Amino acid sequence: MNKTDKTVLTGRAAEVRPFYVMELLARAGQLEAEGRSVLHLEVGEPDFPTPQPIIDAGIRALRQLKTHYTPALGLPELRRSIAAYYQQKFNVEIDARRVIVTPGASGALQLALSVLVDTGDNVLLTDPGYPCNRNMIKLLGADSTIVPVGADTQFQMTAADISGHWNEKSVAAMVASPSNPTGTMIHQQELISLIEAVDAAGGRLIVDEIYQGLVYSEDDLTALSFSNDVFVINSFSKYFGMTGWRLGWMVVPDEYVDAIDRVAQNLFLAASTPAQYAALVAFDQGTIEILDRRVAKFRERRDYLLPVLREMGFHIPVEPEGAFYIYADCSAITQNSFEWTRSLLEDEAVALTPGIDFGEYRASTHVRFAYTRPVDQLERACCRIARYIK
């Protein structure tokens, strides 16, 4: 018997679903190798490089040999800077002790779930929603209660959903604002009601705020303005443009800090040291000015793409208010968005993300557009899509 014959996956690993868009990405790579010009509207990553002040700070850290471990909870100076950011931007006073620096936002979620969820417990998630959330819960031996959400609630979970879906095994609910894949936000009163509903149920609310800053239609919000009992996850990846640096953070209730410290020591010890030193300048005024100019560019892209897609027959009932995504109903065009996106890629070399990557609720009649490319590329992509539809 060879080694392959002995390979046995755990049930948890076997149940983790892939990103279906990875199949499309692999095919796109093949087409590009053959000389095709593929237009990528599927990648959820800013096309702008990391701002130069952050790059320079990272280089300085390396030259100064700042390459040793930091404390598991993060560089103290960076934790204080993050706390100061909340004070400056939201007028919210956060004890830096409650700020946990992590290897990306995924590391933050892993820590949060590790201290909140036991085997057999249950977490409420939205459908559509970011797929890694349910997979991470599954890997911890817990389960998800999937809450279908639509345009009537801005594709967001509500207090009524908590009442309707919470059960004896539920310990937490997770939401995102702005959200992936819809780009919608939870507005202030709805957020307060959601916090109160989860608190009344005896659970914890996890709020994914990794697209904070990438907001176009109203003032930014943080759940920390309304509660000290929530888990708020954030990241240097999206607004700050540091995707490859793999750096995130979260703010947690004080009583969880010591347990998270122990878990972090065992899971990954600490986040990247050079990345943490680089992030110290992320909140500087000069860096923020660069980032806000980029936000204006993203808004310009959204404002171009939204009406053009509607004219082509995509139904978009809710205008995205943040992130860089449009979640479009394509039921007037196709009833199988996965096969349609595959054919679109083959025929017109435009890559989109099918709804099946974000759940099951009406997934076959939705696609996600990521406007992470300049307007001229969006124009070319829309011309190709319109030609394909006709």
Residue pairs with C-beta under 8 A, 6 or more apart in sequence:
12 138
12 139
12 141
13 139
15 138
16 135
16 138
16 139
17 131
17 135
19 131
19 357
20 338
20 354
20 356
20 357
21 42
21 351
21 353
21 354
21 357
24 42
24 341
24 342
24 345
24 351
24 352
24 353
24 354
25 42
25 351
27 342
27 345
27 346
28 38
28 40
28 345
28 349
28 351
31 38
31 345
31 346
31 349
32 38
36 349
37 349
38 345
38 349
38 350
38 351
39 349
39 350
39 351
39 373
39 377
39 380
39 381
39 384
40 351
40 370
40 372
40 373
41 350
41 351
41 352
41 369
41 370
41 371
41 372
41 373
41 378
41 381
42 351
42 352
42 353
42 368
42 370
43 351
43 370
43 372
44 180
44 324
44 325
44 353
44 370
44 372
45 237
45 243
45 372
46 238
46 241
46 243
46 294
46 324
46 372
47 372
47 373
47 374
48 241
48 294
48 297
49 55
49 241
50 240
50 241
50 242
50 244
50 245
51 240
51 241
51 282
51 287
51 290
51 291
52 290
53 281
53 284
53 286
53 287
53 290
54 240
54 241
54 242
54 278
54 279
54 281
54 282
54 287
55 278
56 281
57 277
57 278
57 279
57 280
57 281
58 245
58 274
58 275
58 277
58 278
60 277
61 67
61 273
61 274
61 277
61 278
62 274
66 273
66 274
66 277
67 273
67 274
68 273
69 269
69 270
69 273
70 101
70 270
70 271
70 273
70 276
71 270
72 261
72 264
72 265
72 269
72 270
73 79
73 99
73 100
73 101
73 257
73 260
73 261
73 264
74 99
74 100
74 101
74 102
74 249
74 270
74 271
74 276
75 101
75 273
75 276
75 277
75 280
76 96
77 280
78 101
78 276
78 277
78 279
78 280
79 96
79 97
79 99
79 100
79 101
79 249
80 96
81 279
81 280
81 282
81 283
82 94
82 96
82 99
82 101
82 249
82 251
82 283
83 94
83 95
83 96
83 98
83 99
84 283
85 283
86 92
86 93
86 94
86 222
86 224
86 251
87 93
87 94
88 283
89 220
90 220
90 221
90 222
90 224
90 225
91 225
92 222
92 224
92 225
94 224
94 251
95 254
97 254
97 257
98 251
98 252
98 253
98 254
98 257
99 249
99 250
99 251
100 108
100 111
100 249
100 250
100 251
100 252
100 257
100 260
100 264
101 247
101 248
101 249
101 271
101 276
102 108
102 111
102 247
102 248
102 249
102 250
102 264
102 271
103 246
103 247
103 248
103 268
103 271
103 272
104 235
104 237
104 246
104 247
104 248
105 208
105 210
105 233
105 234
105 235
105 237
105 248
105 250
106 132
106 136
106 248
107 248
107 267
107 268
107 271
108 233
108 234
108 235
108 248
108 249
108 250
109 132
109 133
109 136
109 206
109 208
109 233
110 136
110 267
111 250
111 260
111 263
111 264
111 267
112 206
112 231
112 233
112 250
112 252
112 260
113 123
113 136
113 137
113 140
113 142
114 140
114 260
114 263
114 267
115 256
115 259
115 260
115 263
116 171
116 172
116 204
116 206
116 231
117 123
117 137
117 140
117 142
117 171
117 172
118 141
118 142
118 171
119 140
119 141
119 142
120 141
120 142
120 143
120 169
121 142
121 143
121 169
121 170
121 171
121 172
122 142
122 143
122 144
122 145
122 167
122 169
122 170
122 171
123 137
123 142
123 143
123 144
123 145
123 170
123 171
123 172
123 173
123 174
123 206
124 144
124 145
124 147
124 157
124 161
124 162
124 165
124 166
124 170
124 172
124 173
124 174
125 133
125 134
125 137
125 144
125 145
125 146
125 147
125 173
125 174
126 146
126 147
126 149
126 155
126 156
126 157
126 174
126 175
126 176
126 179
126 359
127 146
127 147
127 148
127 149
127 358
127 359
127 360
127 361
128 149
128 155
128 181
128 182
128 327
128 355
128 358
128 359
128 361
128 363
128 366
129 174
129 176
129 179
129 180
129 358
129 359
130 176
130 180
130 181
130 208
130 358
131 357
131 358
131 359
133 144
133 174
134 144
134 146
137 143
137 144
138 144
143 169
145 165
145 167
145 170
146 359
146 360
146 361
147 157
147 161
147 165
148 361
148 362
149 155
149 156
149 157
149 161
149 361
150 361
150 362
151 317
151 318
153 161
154 182
154 184
154 185
154 186
154 187
154 318
155 179
155 182
155 184
155 318
155 327
156 175
156 177
156 179
156 184
156 185
156 186
156 190
157 173
157 175
157 194
158 190
158 193
158 194
159 190
159 193
159 194
159 196
159 197
162 173
162 194
162 197
162 198
162 201
163 197
166 173
166 201
166 203
170 201
170 203
171 203
171 204
172 198
172 203
172 204
172 205
172 206
173 194
173 198
173 203
173 204
173 205
173 206
174 205
174 206
174 207
174 208
175 186
175 194
175 205
175 206
175 207
175 208
176 207
176 208
176 209
176 210
176 211
177 184
177 185
177 186
177 191
177 207
177 208
177 209
177 221
177 322
178 184
178 185
178 211
178 212
178 214
178 215
178 320
178 321
178 322
178 323
179 185
179 208
179 211
179 323
180 211
180 323
180 325
180 358
181 325
181 327
181 353
181 355
181 357
181 358
181 368
182 318
182 320
182 325
182 327
183 302
183 320
183 321
183 322
183 323
183 324
183 325
183 326
183 327
184 318
184 320
184 321
184 322
185 215
185 217
185 218
185 221
185 321
185 322
186 194
186 221
187 218
187 221
188 221
188 226
191 221
191 223
191 226
192 226
194 205
195 205
195 223
195 226
195 227
195 229
195 230
198 204
198 205
199 205
199 227
199 229
204 229
204 230
204 231
204 253
205 223
205 227
205 229
205 230
205 231
206 230
206 231
206 233
207 223
207 230
207 231
207 232
207 233
208 233
209 222
209 223
209 232
209 233
209 234
210 233
210 234
210 235
210 237
210 238
210 248
211 238
211 239
211 322
211 323
212 220
212 222
212 234
212 239
213 220
213 238
213 239
213 240
213 291
213 295
214 238
214 239
214 295
214 298
214 322
214 323
214 324
215 295
215 321
215 322
216 295
216 298
216 299
216 302
216 320
216 321
216 322
217 319
217 321
217 322
218 321
222 232
223 230
223 232
224 230
224 232
224 251
228 253
228 254
229 253
230 253
231 250
231 251
231 252
231 253
231 256
232 250
232 251
232 252
233 248
233 249
233 250
234 248
234 249
234 250
234 251
235 247
235 248
235 249
236 242
236 245
236 247
236 248
236 249
236 275
236 279
236 282
237 243
237 245
237 247
237 248
238 323
239 291
239 295
240 279
240 282
240 287
240 291
241 291
241 294
242 275
242 278
242 279
242 282
245 272
245 275
245 278
245 279
246 271
246 272
246 275
247 271
247 272
247 275
247 276
247 279
248 271
252 260
264 270
281 287
298 324
298 371
300 375
301 324
301 371
301 373
301 374
301 375
301 378
302 320
302 324
302 326
302 371
304 375
304 378
304 379
305 326
305 369
305 371
305 378
305 382
306 316
306 319
306 320
306 326
308 382
309 316
309 326
309 328
309 369
309 382
310 316
312 333
312 382
312 385
312 386
312 389
313 330
313 332
313 333
313 389
314 328
314 329
314 330
314 332
314 333
314 367
315 328
315 329
315 330
315 331
315 332
316 326
316 327
316 328
316 329
317 329
320 326
320 327
324 370
324 371
324 372
325 368
325 369
325 370
325 371
326 368
326 369
326 371
327 355
327 358
327 366
327 367
327 368
328 366
328 367
328 368
328 369
329 362
329 365
329 366
330 337
330 340
330 365
330 366
330 367
331 365
333 340
333 389
334 340
334 365
335 364
335 365
336 364
337 354
337 355
337 356
337 363
337 364
337 365
337 366
337 367
338 354
338 355
338 356
338 364
340 354
340 367
341 351
341 352
341 353
341 354
341 367
343 388
344 350
344 352
344 385
344 388
345 351
347 388
348 384
348 385
348 387
348 388
349 384
350 381
350 384
350 385
350 388
352 367
352 368
352 369
353 367
353 368
353 370
354 363
354 366
354 367
354 368
355 362
355 363
355 364
355 365
355 366
355 367
355 368
356 363
356 364
357 368
358 366
358 368
371 378
373 381
